[in-house]
């Protein structure tokens, strides 16, 4: 009887071993299929990821090229603006120098004109004094030869008694022309 339980124990052990081997085989087959299906699903994912990486790299290269082109364009614009700014600064300096020269020339011209006006006025005052101090009979023939406007200018500057003495020595038509000019000299001056 002792042998029977051993046979039974050996048989049970054999059946358990077969069942375990079957389970292990099924697990191994299922795991293999699972691994195989996992790899087959992972392979397209890796291919897609690699393709995306390639596309991303191409896009990044394109973007980098665009940025380099824009940077070059911006650099060229900056350089052109710097050149233009330098030209404008140079032009501004030239304009300022020209304006300074014009202001200086204007001041010199004003001084020259003032000197000329002063000299002209001094000459007229001196000549008027000469005519005033001449004898009326000697000055009248000179005034007879002058243009009436010119003679009227001198007579207007003279003392009234000296002017009257000269006018009295002139021919009547010349004296009349000079008198009309003197009378109308201030006619167009605005009255307050």
Legacy VTK file of the C-alpha trace (Angstrom):
# vtk DataFile Version 3.0
C-alpha trace
ASCII
DATASET POLYDATA
POINTS 192 float
0.000 0.000 0.000
2.757 2.190 0.383
3.513 1.989 -3.222
0.106 3.123 -4.343
0.278 6.476 -2.665
3.639 6.946 -4.316
2.215 6.198 -7.705
-0.649 8.473 -6.914
1.750 11.119 -5.644
3.972 10.679 -8.693
0.996 10.839 -11.033
-0.355 13.941 -9.341
3.051 15.425 -9.509
3.287 14.570 -13.177
-0.143 16.072 -13.901
0.757 19.219 -11.938
3.998 19.513 -13.804
2.230 19.136 -17.157
-0.366 21.726 -16.149
2.321 24.118 -15.014
4.271 23.522 -18.212
1.106 24.178 -20.242
0.418 27.376 -18.305
4.015 28.450 -18.735
3.806 27.663 -22.448
0.603 29.628 -22.791
2.089 32.530 -20.902
5.202 32.414 -23.029
3.177 32.270 -26.245
0.853 35.048 -25.098
3.800 37.101 -23.956
5.539 36.510 -27.263
2.396 37.530 -29.150
2.005 40.523 -26.888
5.628 41.438 -27.396
5.327 40.835 -31.129
2.188 42.933 -31.385
3.799 45.577 -29.147
6.849 45.745 -31.357
4.749 45.855 -34.481
2.750 48.751 -33.017
5.882 50.441 -31.668
7.739 50.206 -34.980
5.266 52.474 -36.856
5.259 54.839 -33.867
9.047 55.005 -33.988
8.893 55.486 -37.753
6.341 58.290 -37.322
8.414 59.869 -34.560
11.542 59.662 -36.712
9.599 61.178 -39.635
8.302 63.959 -37.375
11.845 64.557 -36.228
12.979 64.764 -39.836
10.109 67.144 -40.647
10.831 69.140 -37.533
14.512 69.311 -38.495
13.610 70.451 -42.013
11.215 73.020 -40.614
13.835 74.188 -38.146
16.399 74.471 -40.949
13.922 76.468 -43.041
13.130 78.663 -40.057
16.829 79.134 -39.359
17.436 80.086 -43.006
14.541 82.583 -42.853
15.922 84.079 -39.663
19.404 84.351 -41.177
17.965 86.087 -44.243
15.981 88.476 -42.055
19.016 89.141 -39.883
21.060 89.946 -42.985
18.280 92.226 -44.248
18.046 93.983 -40.879
21.835 94.355 -40.787
21.804 95.857 -44.278
19.020 98.263 -43.260
20.911 99.235 -40.113
24.033 99.865 -42.169
22.050 101.921 -44.707
20.445 103.886 -41.858
23.848 104.534 -40.300
25.188 105.769 -43.618
22.091 107.933 -44.099
22.440 109.262 -40.558
26.083 110.155 -41.227
25.106 111.848 -44.490
22.385 113.810 -42.691
24.820 114.846 -39.952
27.308 115.975 -42.604
24.574 117.843 -44.480
23.397 119.434 -41.238
26.941 120.599 -40.509
27.199 122.051 -44.014
23.849 123.809 -43.646
24.826 125.207 -40.254
28.172 126.378 -41.645
26.402 127.964 -44.616
23.869 129.644 -42.320
26.667 130.943 -40.122
28.440 132.286 -43.217
25.196 133.890 -44.417
24.574 135.498 -41.027
28.138 136.810 -40.981
27.802 138.084 -44.567
24.473 139.729 -43.677
26.050 141.429 -40.662
28.961 142.610 -42.802
26.558 143.843 -45.484
24.467 145.666 -42.873
27.624 147.270 -41.509
28.726 148.215 -45.034
25.284 149.641 -45.817
25.259 151.553 -42.542
28.703 152.909 -43.358
27.588 153.730 -46.900
24.360 155.315 -45.632
26.326 157.265 -43.069
28.834 158.295 -45.703
26.071 159.171 -48.148
24.264 161.179 -45.499
27.503 162.907 -44.550
28.179 163.698 -48.213
24.650 165.076 -48.716
24.858 167.130 -45.530
28.225 168.563 -46.597
27.004 169.356 -50.139
23.833 170.921 -48.740
25.961 173.083 -46.461
28.087 174.103 -49.465
24.974 175.186 -51.415
23.577 176.998 -48.371
26.812 178.952 -47.954
27.054 179.883 -51.629
25.736 183.208 -52.788
22.173 182.669 -54.110
23.077 184.218 -57.507
25.914 181.612 -57.857
23.843 178.623 -56.627
20.740 179.392 -58.737
22.352 178.512 -62.117
23.521 175.162 -60.679
20.000 174.355 -59.437
18.638 175.508 -62.826
20.648 172.672 -64.471
19.634 169.946 -61.937
16.676 167.622 -62.432
13.731 169.087 -60.466
13.513 165.997 -58.151
17.233 166.216 -57.361
17.120 169.976 -56.763
14.038 169.562 -54.546
15.969 167.065 -52.375
18.707 169.604 -51.664
16.305 172.509 -51.147
14.286 170.413 -48.627
17.452 169.943 -46.546
18.434 173.587 -46.544
17.470 176.265 -44.078
14.303 177.957 -45.380
15.973 181.396 -45.871
18.840 179.921 -47.964
16.421 177.781 -50.024
14.177 180.812 -50.659
17.098 182.902 -51.863
18.131 180.170 -54.375
14.554 179.564 -55.626
14.111 183.293 -56.199
17.040 183.217 -58.640
15.542 180.330 -60.734
13.435 180.725 -63.879
9.726 180.651 -62.990
8.893 177.284 -64.665
11.829 175.510 -62.928
10.951 177.128 -59.562
7.336 176.010 -60.060
8.324 172.372 -60.857
10.564 172.210 -57.771
7.800 173.752 -55.600
5.248 171.150 -56.790
7.666 168.326 -55.953
8.368 169.772 -52.497
4.655 170.268 -51.815
3.747 166.693 -52.796
6.667 164.836 -51.180
4.660 163.736 -48.129
1.264 163.515 -49.813
1.210 159.658 -49.780
2.363 159.354 -46.171
-0.449 157.790 -44.089
-2.104 160.201 -41.687
-3.057 159.104 -38.190
LINES 1 193
192 0 1 2 3 4 5 6 7 8 9 10 11 12 13 14 15 16 17 18 19 20 21 22 23 24 25 26 27 28 29 30 31 32 33 34 35 36 37 38 39 40 41 42 43 44 45 46 47 48 49 50 51 52 53 54 55 56 57 58 59 60 61 62 63 64 65 66 67 68 69 70 71 72 73 74 75 76 77 78 79 80 81 82 83 84 85 86 87 88 89 90 91 92 93 94 95 96 97 98 99 100 101 102 103 104 105 106 107 108 109 110 111 112 113 114 115 116 117 118 119 120 121 122 123 124 125 126 127 128 129 130 131 132 133 134 135 136 137 138 139 140 141 142 143 144 145 146 147 148 149 150 151 152 153 154 155 156 157 158 159 160 161 162 163 164 165 166 167 168 169 170 171 172 173 174 175 176 177 178 179 180 181 182 183 184 185 186 187 188 189 190 191
